[in-house]
Amino acid sequence: MEKSREEYAGAVSQSSLISAASIDEAMAAALDIAAAALCTGPEPRPCRQCSHCRKVAQGIHPDVITLGRLEDDKGRPKREIGVDQIRALSADACILPNEARRKVYIIREAETMNISAQNAALKLLEEPPLGAIFLLCTTNPSQLLPTVRSRCTQMLCGTAAGEGDKELEALAEVYIKALASGNRAKLFSWCSANEAMDGRRAAQFVDCAMERLGDMLCGRRKDLGLSYRQLSDGYALLQRCAAYLRLNVGGKHIFGLLAVDSISGGGNRG
């Protein structure tokens, strides 16, 4: 279920996934939602005048907690949000709020949660403690597990809410059809034709393909004859590609990986 940013003033979900073109835009939306959730002023909320709204705007509200990647000993952000961080968040969510009637947890760059962290978050998102609200901010929702996305109300902000890139959607569709055909020669030919794609565009393609496979896993899109195992393996492979692309691996390497590993076994169904 998707909501616009404006609709959140009167209806705050306990678990939400906020997607935007930039993480700053997603975080700004999350702070608006947090203010609306804690606001004690008149409608429409957030009123931006009550003490809760003012503290949220100033970044000093004790019941609005932001979680993100930790820093290493050189002050650089680590690559991932770890499972221990999510476990600590879960424990804190069971503690009563300090000032407000609710506590709001904002996860910055939620797509950087590693697999263990995402799995640890599943029960928390499905059955949040009473009074706790979780806002996952991301620019790449398809990099989250389908099981995580399915447990959240999804909100698209700004340019992220616009019409998708038709060329990318077409590329993703051709790739998945090649995957479903089981025809290695067809898949290899397609990957060879696209290996000159630059890293930024390749990352966009991977995100688009992951979103489609994720929708198939969740039953929101036809599976084209792919089994659950094939969908899961394909999604995991694209996650590997996304991780490589974050390390500035080139498109040629990514499409080579897709050509070799997309179809398991030696059979040819096409």
N, C-alpha and C positions, 0 to 999 in steps of 0.2 A: 504494500500500500504506500503510495507516495503523497506527500503533502507539500504545498508551497510554504515558503518561509512565513508569509503573513498569517496563514491558518494556525500557526502554532501559538499565537498569543492567547487563544482561548482553549486550546486542547494540547496538553503536553503529554507525550507518550513516555513510558518509563524506559524504553530502549529505542533509541533512534540512530540512524545512520545518515550523516549529513555529508553530501557530496558537493564539491565546488571545483571550479577551474584552478583556484589557488587555495592553499591551506589557510591563509589569512582570512579569506572570504568565508571558509567553512567555520573557522574559529569565531569570527564575528557573529555568524548566525547562531552558533552554540551559546555564546554569551547572551544574545537576545532571548533565546529559549530559557536559559538559566534564570535570567531576570524575570521573565514571565512566570516561571514556575514558583519563584520565591516572593513575587510582588504581593504586597498587602494594600496597594493603592486601588483607586477606582478603575473600572473598565474604561477603555481597552487596556489590557496589560501587555507588556510592562508599562507602568505609568512613568517610569524614569524619575520619579520624584521621591518615592518612599525610601527609607533607609536601606532596605535590601537592594533596590535598584541602583542606588548610588554606590553602594559597596561593590556590587558586581561590576559596574562600569569602571570603578577605580582598581579593580583586581585585588580587593582585600577582603572579600566575603569568606568567612571561615567554612561555610557550607558549600562552596563551589571549589572543587578540587580538580586540578589539571594534571593529567599523567601523559608523559611522552618518553622519548628515548633518553636514557641516561647519558652522561658524558664520561669519556675515558679520562685517564690521568693527565692527558694533554688538553683537556677541555673541549674535545671534539665529540659530537653526538655519535653514540654507538649505532650500529646498523639496525638493531632490532629492539623492540619492546619485549622483555623476557617474561617467562611464566611466573617468576617470583614477584614481579611487579603487579601482575594481575591477581595473584593470591593475596598480596598485601592489600590491594584495593578491595577485594571481596571481604576480607576481615574488617576493614574500616567501614564498609557499607553497612555492617550490622550494628554499628555504634550510632546512637541517637544524634540528631543534628545539634549544633552548638547554639544557633540563634533562630534559625528558620524552622518551618514545619517539614522541610525536605532537605535532602542533600543531593547535589548535582555533581556527577563525575564526568569530566570532559577528557576523552582520549584523543590526543593530537597525533596525526599521521597514523591512524588506526591500522592502515594496511601494513605498517612495519611490525606489527605483532607477529612473532614467529608462530609456527603451527601449534606448539605446545601452549603458548599464551592464548591463542584463539580458541583452542579446545577447552582451556580452563575458563574462558569467558562464557562459554555456551550456556551453562546452567544459570549463571548470574544474569544473563540477558533474557533467558526464558522465564525465570522466576525471580525477579529483582526483590531484594528485601523491601519491606514496607517503607515508603517514604524516600527511596533511593531512585535517582534518575541517571541513566547512562547515555551520553551523547558521544558517538564515534565520528570523528571528523576525518575526512579523506579526500584526496584528489583522484584516487584509483580504487573505487569500490569493488571492481572485479578481482582485485588481488586478495580480497577477504574470502574466506571459505563460504560456500553457498549456505552452509548451516548457520553461520554467523549472520549473514545478510537476511536470511529468512526469519530470524528472530527479532528483527528491528523494523520499525516504521521508517521508510526511506524518504529522505527529503533532498531535493535537488535545488541548488542555489545558483542564481545568476546565469552565466554562460554555460554552466554544466547542465542546466535545465533545457538548453536549446536542442534543436534537431541534430541528430548524430551525423557523423561524417559518412556520407553515402558510399564513398570509395572504400573506406575502411570496412564498412559493413559488408560490402560486396566481397572484399578480400577474405574476410573472416568466414563468410558463407561458402566460398569456393574451397577454402582450406578444410572446413569441417565436412563438406561433401566428399572431398578427396579422402579424408580420414574414414568416413563411413563406407566408402567404396572398397577400402582395403587394397586399392591398387597402388603398389609401391612406385611403379614407373610414373604414374600420373602425379603422385605426390612429389616425387623427386623433381620432375619437370617443373611443377609449380613453384617449388622452393628455389630452384635454380633461377627462375625468371624473376624472382623477387629479392634475391640475396644482395642486390646493390642498394636496398633501402637503407636510409641513414638510421642511426640509433634512436632518434626522437620518434620518427615515424614507425619504426619497428616496435617501440614501446607502446605506441597508440594501437597498433594492430594487435599486439599480444593482449592488451587490456580488452579490446573489443571481442576477440575470440574467447577469452576467459569468461567474459560476461555471458556470451551465448552458451558456452558449455555449462556454466553455472545455472543458467535458466533451465537447461535441459535436465540437469541433475535434480532441480527442484520441481520439475514437472510444469514449468511455465512456458516451455517451448517444446515442440516435437523433437524426439531424439534421433530421427533419421535412421533408425535401426541400430544405433549404437547401444551396446549393453551398458549397465551401470558401471561395470569394471572399466570398460573402454572410456566412458565419460570421465570417471575418476582419474584414470591414468593420464588422459589427455589434459585434464585440468592441472594435475600435478606437474606435467611437463611444461605447460605454459607458465606456471609459477616459477619453475627453475629458470625459464627464459627471462621472466621479469626480474628475477634476482640478478642474473648476469647483466642485464641491461642497466640496472642501477649501479653496476660496477664499470660501466662504460664499455662493455663488450660490444663489438660491432654487429651490424645486421647480418653480414655474411656468416659469422659464427652461429648466430641464432637460427637462421634458416637452414644451415647445415645440420644443426641439432634436431630441428623439426623433421628434416628429411630422413634422418637416421632413426630417430626414436619415436616418431608419432605412431607408427604401426608396429605392434609387437608380433613376434612370431614370423614365420617365413611364408605364410599363405598369401594368396592374392585372390581377393573376392571379386575384383573388377574385370 
